[in-house]
Amino acid sequence: MPGADYERGLKSLILFDADTNVAAGATEYYVHGGHGANSAWLDIPVPANGVIRGMRNKATAPPGVGESYTYALMVNGFASALISQTTGAVLSRSTDLVNAAVVAEGDDICIRVVTTGGAVASRHRTGMQFIPF
């Protein structure tokens, strides 16, 4: 990861939104305005070398007692270090404010959400910070 100087550079917000509910017991991939079972046609290319961090996820409903939604930033088809999980009947948000993913210009990214079998069908949104270097 680059030195602390990259903190002073330009920062952008990356927003992803599954446009409809994701069912229980599903593994889905999403970007802004679409989701599906195959990331290959959904991922988007990164415009420059940089760091993605500060993952914040929100669902329209909590997953339910004993259920969960697990989110991961996918880079070129593989889960990065940015992963968070929402569990239970109260919270509908989760974050990963510790880990980061270094990406290169042209890398393909999207979000993977895995819902447990009894989880409430819900629409999912993710926001992250992109810092080019």
C-alpha positions, 0 to 999 in steps of 0.5 A: 500500500502506498505511503500516507501521502496518498491521503492528501490526494483526490478522493471519490465515492463509489456507489453500488445499488442492487436495483431490486430485492436479493432473495434469501439463500442467494449469492448475487453480485451488484454494481449501480443499478443491477444485480445477478448471479454472474459477476462477469457481465456486471463488474465495472473497470477501475479508471486509475490505480488506487485504494478502495476503502471505507466500505459501508453497506445498507439493506432495506431490512435487517436479515432476521434472527439467526440470519445474515448478509455478507458483503465483499468487494470483488476485484477481478472475480476474487474477494478482496480484504474488504468484507463485512457482515450484517446479522440479526433482526435489528441492524440493516447496516455493516461496515469495514473501516479497517481493511483496504484493497489496492486496485490497478487501472482496468481491474474489474470490481463489483460487490458480492452479497451472500444471504443466508437461507432464511434472510429477509429479501432485501435491496442492498447498497454499498458506498466506498471511498476510492483514492487514486495514486 
